[in-house]
Amino acid sequence: MADVVGMGALNEDIIFTIKNGKEEELLKRIKKEGRHHIATYDDYKDYLEFQLRVDGGSAANTIIDIYTRGWKC
């Protein structure tokens, strides 16, 4: 049986880098669209290169920390 059960925001953090030579073009596009523009990955895939996907969110981070301390989750 588990010692702890996690509930809450079980999000993911997805980390991208900007492709070489695309920095200025991306910056111009962001300035044109504004700070609060909602976009999808497909909107920016020509500028971005996937690097890493990791667990995120408060519940996920707490459970991972507890697990590393030897508790059953």
C-alpha positions in Angstrom: 0.0 0.0 0.0 1.2 3.5 -0.7 2.3 5.9 2.0 1.3 8.9 -0.1 -1.1 9.6 -3.0 -0.6 12.7 -5.1 -3.5 14.9 -6.1 -3.4 18.3 -7.7 -1.8 19.8 -10.8 0.1 17.0 -12.5 1.6 19.1 -15.3 4.5 18.6 -17.7 7.3 21.0 -18.5 8.4 20.9 -22.1 11.7 22.6 -22.9 12.6 23.9 -26.3 15.5 25.8 -27.7 15.4 28.3 -30.6 16.8 27.0 -33.8 20.1 28.6 -35.0 19.5 31.6 -37.1 15.8 31.9 -36.1 16.2 34.2 -33.1 15.6 37.6 -34.8 12.7 36.2 -36.9 11.0 34.7 -33.9 11.4 37.9 -31.8 9.9 40.0 -34.6 6.9 37.6 -34.8 6.4 37.7 -31.1 6.5 41.5 -31.0 4.0 41.7 -33.9 1.5 39.2 -32.2 1.8 40.7 -28.8 2.5 39.2 -25.3 -0.8 37.6 -24.8 -1.1 35.7 -28.1 -2.3 32.2 -27.7 -0.5 29.8 -30.0 0.1 26.1 -30.6 3.4 24.2 -31.2 2.5 24.0 -34.9 2.5 27.9 -35.0 6.1 28.0 -33.9 7.6 24.6 -34.9 9.8 26.2 -37.6 11.6 28.2 -34.8 11.8 25.6 -32.0 13.7 22.5 -31.4 12.4 20.0 -28.7 14.9 19.3 -25.9 13.3 17.8 -22.9 10.0 16.8 -21.3 9.9 16.5 -17.5 7.2 16.1 -14.8 6.0 19.4 -13.4 3.3 21.0 -11.4 3.2 21.1 -7.6 1.7 17.6 -7.0 4.1 15.9 -9.4 7.1 17.7 -7.9 6.0 16.8 -4.4 5.5 13.1 -5.2 8.9 12.8 -6.9 10.6 14.4 -3.9 8.8 12.1 -1.5 9.6 9.1 -3.6 13.3 9.9 -3.6 13.2 10.0 0.2 12.0 6.4 0.2 8.2 6.7 0.7 5.9 4.5 -1.4 3.8 6.5 -3.7 
